[in-house]
Each structure stands twice: as C-alpha cells, then as structure tokens.
C-alpha cells in the first residue's frame, strides 16, 4: 500500500513501517484472543493519536483491520461451535470480537466525519472515499452482528452512522464504485453493496435467530446480494425503507412515507426466488451445496430453517401472526432451564429461590401482551447468561397456581438490563414424571409431561434431558403409579439443556 511514504511521520510506535511490521508479526498466532486484544489496543491508540495525516492513519487502520481479521474469524468459529460454554468464556470471546469492530468503526467514522466537514487534510482522502465507505460500513456490520449475538441493545447511533456514511458516498457519486477491498483477501465491493448488506440483515429479524443462524443468515445475504434492489423511490415490489438522516433501522413499507432526498427503498428482487429454490434443493438432496459458503459445517435442517425464515421476512407480504394479540399488564413468575422447570413443578411458592432443589431463582417479568400462542414480556434485570433464543422457561401468571411451559422465540434488549421477549407457550399444564428405558427398565431420570388442548389423542409430548431421545427405542413413563409405554414418533426440537419429543402412548396400567 505504500504505507507512510510521505514525510513528517507521526510520533507513534506504528508510524515506522518496519516497527509496525515487527510488532504485528510478533502477535501470538496460537492465541487469537490475546492477538486480537493487542490489535484492539493498537486500533484505539492510533485512532486517538492526533498527529497522523488522514491518509497515513487510514492506511495504518486498514493494516490493523486486515491483521485482525484472521484472529477475529478464529474467535467467531470458537464462539459458534460451543453454545454451552461457561458465561465467563462466552463474555471473553464476545468482548474481544465486539471491541474489534467497535473500535474499527469509530476510527473509520472519524475519517468519514472529517471528509463531510472538510477538515484539514481530508482532501487527500478524496481518491480513497469508496474504500473508506466500504471499510466503515463493514466495521458497522461487524459491530451489529456481534450485538445481535446477544440480542442488543442496538442504539440509534449505529443507524445514524450507516446513513451518514452512505450519504457521503452518494454526495460524491462513488456509492456504486467497485474497488479491491484488501490485498490480503482479494475481492471487490462497493459502498452500496456494503450498505445493502447491513440493512437487509437488520430487516431479516435477527432477534429471532440463535448465533449460528445469525452467521448463516449473514452469509446467505451476501450470496444473494446481487438480487436485491436499492432505489431512491418506492417501486411495486418495495418491502423496506430507511431515512439516511435519522437514527432508525430500516422499516417495513406499510404505506409510502413523504418523499425526501434522504430516503432509500429496497426489495428482495430476485433474491427471494433464489433463497426459495435453494431451500427446495437442500430439502431434496439433504445436503448443503458447496457453492454456498457458510464458513463452517451446518446441518441441512438448520440451513433450511434459516432460508425459510429469510424468505418470510423478505416477502412482499409481512409475516402473519397466527393468533391475535391483546395488550395486558400483569406479573409473570419465570424459572429457566430444564432443571428450573423440574424444581418449580413441586414448588409451593414460599420462596423465590429454587436453587437448593436444582432449579433457579424465580424472576418476575411484566407481561405486555398475550395471545393464544404465547406472551410478550419485558425482563427487568435480566440474567443475560441464560436467556437466549430456544431457552425453555416455566411460567406462572400472577394469581395462578399452575405452571405453563414456554420457549423463547424472540429476544431483543433496549438497555443492558431490560429485554423484550417473545415466548411461545408449548403447554398449558406440566407434570413431572419418572422415565425408564422401555427395554432394560433402567432409570432415565425425571421428565416433564406437557399437556395442551391441541395435543392429538393417543399422543404425548415429553420434555427430556439432552441426548435422551432415541427414535429406535421406546421409553416407559410412570405417572401417579401408572406405567405408560411410549413409542417414539419424532424429536420436535432441542435446546442447550433439553429435548422436546413426541410419543405414542401404547399402554396404560
């Protein structure tokens, strides 16, 4: 890149190209967390140093960016490969990764602001504007993805920065200019392509996906990006719009807003047909084609689920709710996890601590709306180390005496200790039962029999500990002294600490 070829170098350790190369080359290759943490420190110090010329700072920031990418990818793979990692380890990986993208974004946005304001030395960045736009928007996309890994909060300043950066590119008429992004990883892009990736990702409801699905969705979006349309005016198939001057995410188009020169509109175009055809192909072949680069090995069923999810949110018609919602204000006692649910079924309500019996503290949530299918609730002082998409919860409405069972389907955070949760109710009544192997009679521990008016006659649903379901083996359920032989039908779904399975009840004694 011709790093710092001019005179008057800044008084900074990395201002000397040889020293920069030595320091970056000395990073611990076998410890990506330590390496990325050191790079984060350098990004912060270079971004704060005042005596760099704009073009020198930008080139050095790109060097740090490129060197950090390999370490960031390793941390991402580690983060996604172990959804059951301890909270301390999860926090360590998340913090280093999020910080990398946050600091990069702040550094690149300083150059964007300087260009907009015509600051001293910014004229020298004129020829670098498309690359600056690409790098800044990619950093904002990385920050957004890691925030969504924890379901927020995503503050308005991120959307304002996205809009401000893209507006600069449009004002200089370079938004569609395609350039090589990095010598380390050849590939071309444009500011418009990077902006489109962010707003499509945000419109794809990442708050209802687990981290691995978020990663799959991001890569699917990149794969089908050429099919999307970004326009200055609404078109017949427009699905979303965004105001570049506001600190708001893209919004589904219910009716056209008052037109201004700061609005942009987008639709899935041919991308929705592509994602539907890909899902059909994977269903038929039961394998993910090698042409779809997902950055890792994922089961065909999980990829199909993400593709179906994206097709639903990219469609012209918005997703239809199965049940009408009613606004309410009520307290809801909540326990989390399989162990907490088992404990609460014998709980007499005399204490808010079930930990002695293997459960957990009973949290008090506020129900905001209710439907036949579940609840919408806010979670003050939420326990962030357990609450995630797919978590199983036990719920007892205020004044009630029975426990409902639900699964978290949607999650977002407006502030560090305030969450908005969508819960699907999977059972109106739950009972703990003893389970034994149908063949040997050996104990399989305690299960939870789920009872709901929608259950089919002769069938039962049982919540099990992980790795208990076997499609080839029956189990025996003992309830109130009566034995039931259960023949396996299907594994409905599984979470970090449970399996939900469906059986046929063959015998009652």
HUJONOR-V239363 format. One record per helix or strand of 2 or more residues. SS is the DSSP state (H for helix, E for strand). FROM is the first residue (numbers start at 1). LEN is the number of residues. Records with the same first field share a line. If there is no record, write none. Layout:
SS=FROM-LEN / FROM-LEN
//
This chain:
H=13-3 / 17-9 / 32-17 / 54-28 / 87-31 / 122-28 / 156-16 / 191-13 / 206-3 / 211-17 / 271-15 / 300-15 / 337-8 / 355-3
E=179-2 / 188-2 / 229-3 / 240-4 / 251-2 / 263-5 / 326-11 / 363-9 / 374-7 / 392-6 / 404-12 / 418-10 / 429-9 / 443-9 / 459-6 / 475-5 / 482-13 / 499-10
//
